[in-house]
């Protein structure tokens, strides 16, 4: 199966982080930025690094952008450039366009242009930090939608030495445990006979209200 090819526009901290992470994972990555200095700094870390003004359709076509599976518009401050590049990418027909937004207005414009995913890094990080502060035992948090999330959370003390079947977790608590991190290994899709141990880290997915109820039970214990 052909591996996805990524093109990233903008080499601020967000763009560099996305580009280097994808490249380290073994994907083909092209980065495009008008700054020669930024291009030189990252050129050895990605597949292709090009200094160019990406707000021009002819330039995008000359770069062969049509061949990429995913485009990331990692430009926040220059809203005009972000909007123009997103528009051109959708016109070219890139299958999946991810765009960084700096404000809610910026986000709404990108939505109108048809961006497939819009990221507000400060907002998303703020939500994760706030959730962690409110529920101190939640180790990590990924928001899937406004209603559903994935969390990493310490096992409840009252669950220790009991099995998933005995606790009837899916029915009683309305969450799914998709993995368990023990002291020595990780169990993916644990079976109903798994017995919880002290120190287990649960990777759970569910409705945000149900996940919060689990935390409430910790404090009630």
Secondary structure as the mmCIF struct_conf table of DSSP 4:
data_model
#
loop_
_struct_conf.conf_type_id
_struct_conf.id
_struct_conf.beg_label_comp_id
_struct_conf.beg_label_asym_id
_struct_conf.beg_label_seq_id
_struct_conf.end_label_comp_id
_struct_conf.end_label_asym_id
_struct_conf.end_label_seq_id
HELX_LH_PP_P HELX_LH_PP_P1 UNK A 2 UNK A 4
STRN STRN1 UNK A 5 UNK A 9
BEND BEND1 UNK A 12 UNK A 12
HELX_RH_AL_P HELX_RH_AL_P1 UNK A 13 UNK A 24
TURN_TY1_P TURN_TY1_P1 UNK A 25 UNK A 26
STRN STRN2 UNK A 28 UNK A 33
BEND BEND2 UNK A 34 UNK A 34
HELX_RH_AL_P HELX_RH_AL_P2 UNK A 36 UNK A 42
TURN_TY1_P TURN_TY1_P2 UNK A 43 UNK A 45
BEND BEND3 UNK A 46 UNK A 47
STRN STRN3 UNK A 48 UNK A 51
TURN_TY1_P TURN_TY1_P3 UNK A 54 UNK A 55
HELX_RH_AL_P HELX_RH_AL_P3 UNK A 57 UNK A 62
TURN_TY1_P TURN_TY1_P4 UNK A 63 UNK A 64
HELX_RH_3T_P HELX_RH_3T_P1 UNK A 65 UNK A 67
BEND BEND4 UNK A 69 UNK A 69
STRN STRN4 UNK A 70 UNK A 73
BEND BEND5 UNK A 77 UNK A 77
HELX_RH_AL_P HELX_RH_AL_P4 UNK A 79 UNK A 92
TURN_TY1_P TURN_TY1_P5 UNK A 93 UNK A 93
BEND BEND6 UNK A 95 UNK A 95
STRN STRN5 UNK A 96 UNK A 100
BEND BEND7 UNK A 102 UNK A 103
HELX_RH_AL_P HELX_RH_AL_P5 UNK A 104 UNK A 113
TURN_TY1_P TURN_TY1_P6 UNK A 114 UNK A 114
BEND BEND8 UNK A 116 UNK A 116
STRN STRN6 UNK A 117 UNK A 119
HELX_RH_AL_P HELX_RH_AL_P6 UNK A 121 UNK A 134
BEND BEND9 UNK A 135 UNK A 135
TURN_TY1_P TURN_TY1_P7 UNK A 136 UNK A 137
STRN STRN7 UNK A 138 UNK A 143
BEND BEND10 UNK A 144 UNK A 147
STRN STRN8 UNK A 148 UNK A 154
HELX_LH_PP_P HELX_LH_PP_P2 UNK A 155 UNK A 156
HELX_RH_3T_P HELX_RH_3T_P2 UNK A 157 UNK A 159
TURN_TY1_P TURN_TY1_P8 UNK A 160 UNK A 161
STRN STRN9 UNK A 163 UNK A 163
HELX_RH_AL_P HELX_RH_AL_P7 UNK A 164 UNK A 167
TURN_TY1_P TURN_TY1_P9 UNK A 168 UNK A 168
HELX_RH_AL_P HELX_RH_AL_P8 UNK A 169 UNK A 173
STRN STRN10 UNK A 175 UNK A 181
BEND BEND11 UNK A 183 UNK A 184
STRN STRN11 UNK A 186 UNK A 188
BEND BEND12 UNK A 189 UNK A 189
TURN_TY1_P TURN_TY1_P10 UNK A 192 UNK A 193
STRN STRN12 UNK A 195 UNK A 195
TURN_TY1_P TURN_TY1_P11 UNK A 198 UNK A 199
STRN STRN13 UNK A 201 UNK A 207
HELX_RH_AL_P HELX_RH_AL_P9 UNK A 208 UNK A 220
#
